[in-house]
Amino acid sequence: MSLGYNNSAELGFDEITIGRIGGDGPTTKNQTITGISTDDFYMGSFGLNPRSTNFTSGDSIPSCMQHLVNQSLIPSTSWAYTAGNQYRK
């Protein structure tokens, strides 16, 4: 599906800490990040796909989820989402 946008993106690698600034959340290094240059929208996202990234025919880069598993910070790459608020009557 095309949204009609035509913008450039820069890809790179960086260290990511999950949580608030200055917090003690888990940190993963060498994570794939993307920066999009546009005034059309403001959005951030955090990928939960457990598959690795490969930009060339060389080695794949493990996903953030796989890094967290490899560091024993989470038990698996499985996850779930509950829409709405479960505490509402």
N, C-alpha and C positions, 0 to 999 in steps of 0.2 A: 504494500500500500504506500503510495507516495503522498506526502503531505504538502508538496509544492515548494519546499525549501531547497536552496542550492548554496550551501556554505562549506567552508573549509574546516578541516580538523587537524590538530596536531596530536600525535600519539607518542607516548614515552613510558618510562618506568619511574616509579617513586615508592617511597615508604608510606604505608597507610596505617593509621591508628584508628581503631573503631571506638567511637565514644566522643565525649566532649574534649575540648582543648585542655590540656593539663591533667586529664584524667588518666586512669591506669588501665585503659582498655587494651585489648590484644593488638599487637603491631605485626605487620607482615611487610617484608622488604621485597623489592624488585617486582612490584605490582604494575600491571598495564593500566595506564590512565589515558584519558582523552580530553582534550580541550577544544571546544567549538567556539568559533568567533562569529557571533551574531547578536543583533539587537531584537530579533524576532521573538525570542522566548528566553526565559530564565528557568533552568531546570538542572537538578542534580540527580544522579542515580547511583545506586550501589548494586553491581551485578552479583546475582546469586547463582549463576550458572556454574556447575562444578567442573565443566570441561576446560581444558587448557587452551591457551592462545598460541597460534603459530603464524607469524608474519612472513616467514621465509620457509625454505625447505629444511632449515636447521632444527635445533632443539625447540620443543614447545615450552611455554612458560606456564607453570601451574596456576590455576585460578586462586583467587583470594580464599575461597572456601577450602580448597585443597591445601593451601598453606596453613590454614588454621587447624586442619586435621593433622597435618604433618608435625605441627608443633604441640599436638595433644591439647589444644585449647578448646576444641569442640569434638564430639564423639564421631561425627560423620558429616558427609556433604548433603544429607537429606534435610529438608526444611518444609515448613507448612505456613499457611497464611489464613487467618480468620478475618473475614470482612465484617465490619460493624463492631459494636461493643457488646461483648458477651455478658456484661454485668447489668444491662438495661432490662427492666421488667417488661 
